[in-house]
Amino acid sequence: MIRILGRANSINVQKVMWTAAEVGSEVERQDVGGAFGGNDTPEYLAMNPNGRVPVLVEGDFVLWESQAIVRYLAEKSGKAPWWAAKIEDRAHANQWMDFYINSLHAHMTAIFWGLIRTTPEKRDMAAIGKAIAEASKAWAIVDAHLARSSFMTGQEPSMGDVPLGCAAHRWHAMPFDRPELKNLRRWHEALAERKPYRQHVMLPLS
Ligand SMILES: N[C@@H](CCC(=O)N[C@@H](CS)C(=O)NCC(=O)O)C(=O)O
């Protein structure tokens, strides 16, 4: 049995839980981090010196970094389309996973912390506005790609949809004026038809 250590409202835990459900990996999740704590103990730090969630534990195999875990679960299952049969398709999935980390994650985190985890009187609206403008540029690139493709790497979802898909829920659920990106919205609605996405990603924001 695979154990995933991490709280359900963490976007990085959501990537892993959604992938596990899609590829049919049996996993048991344990609340760690945030209000639950437990990620600063010597035992936890021995597994993940970064003190972050999620961590995957499978016997004596330990893995941290959510996107490494997503790739591990997809490859271990060998299930297409999540782990694509063609190396070129997997390369494109990796490309979009990296794009999320390098071009969106910091801006999405600034918006999320600003609007969801900061009280209104303490919000830095200028910083939030700047992050929304930067994130909008990156989402416009995703939108343009989705004008030509149903999902990030083709006609079916793959691991390339996972990080962006988790962030897309937050993008559409947070209270601010978004630019209209119709392909992005259509793709998000298609993801929302999937039970694993609804179950693990479309959670109330907290
Ligand atoms: N690059 C890491 C980042 C992990 C990370 O920052 N996790 C956050 C939650 S989203 C965390 O552990 N925060 C501290 C906590 O939950 O106590 C990954 O992708 O796994």
The ligand as a Tripos MOL2 file, in Angstrom:
@<TRIPOS>MOLECULE
LIG
   20    19     1     0     0
SMALL
NO_CHARGES

@<TRIPOS>ATOM
      1 N1          7.9440   21.7320   -4.6660 N.3       1 LIG1
      2 C1          7.2090   21.0670   -3.6070 C.3       1 LIG1
      3 C2          6.4500   22.1190   -2.8320 C.3       1 LIG1
      4 C3          5.7030   21.5210   -1.6690 C.3       1 LIG1
      5 C4          5.0010   22.5950   -0.8440 C.2       1 LIG1
      6 O1          5.3760   23.7840   -0.8690 O.2       1 LIG1
      7 N2          3.9900   22.1640   -0.1080 N.am      1 LIG1
      8 C5          3.2960   23.0730    0.7660 C.3       1 LIG1
      9 C6          1.7800   22.8150    0.6680 C.3       1 LIG1
     10 S1          1.1400   23.1560   -0.9600 S.3       1 LIG1
     11 C7          3.7160   22.8070    2.2040 C.2       1 LIG1
     12 O2          4.2470   21.7650    2.5240 O.2       1 LIG1
     13 N3          3.4550   23.7830    3.0740 N.am      1 LIG1
     14 C8          3.7340   23.6480    4.4840 C.3       1 LIG1
     15 C9          2.6400   22.9520    5.2220 C.2       1 LIG1
     16 O3          1.6620   22.4660    4.6320 O.co2     1 LIG1
     17 O4          2.7600   22.8920    6.4660 O.co2     1 LIG1
     18 C10         6.2550   20.0260   -4.2230 C.2       1 LIG1
     19 O5          5.8210   20.2330   -5.3610 O.co2     1 LIG1
     20 O6          5.9840   19.0010   -3.5790 O.co2     1 LIG1
@<TRIPOS>BOND
     1     1     2 1
     2     2     3 1
     3     2    18 1
     4     3     4 1
     5     4     5 1
     6     5     6 2
     7     5     7 1
     8     7     8 1
     9     8     9 1
    10     8    11 1
    11     9    10 1
    12    11    12 2
    13    11    13 1
    14    13    14 1
    15    14    15 1
    16    15    16 2
    17    15    17 1
    18    18    19 2
    19    18    20 1
@<TRIPOS>SUBSTRUCTURE
     1 LIG1         1 GROUP 0 **** ****
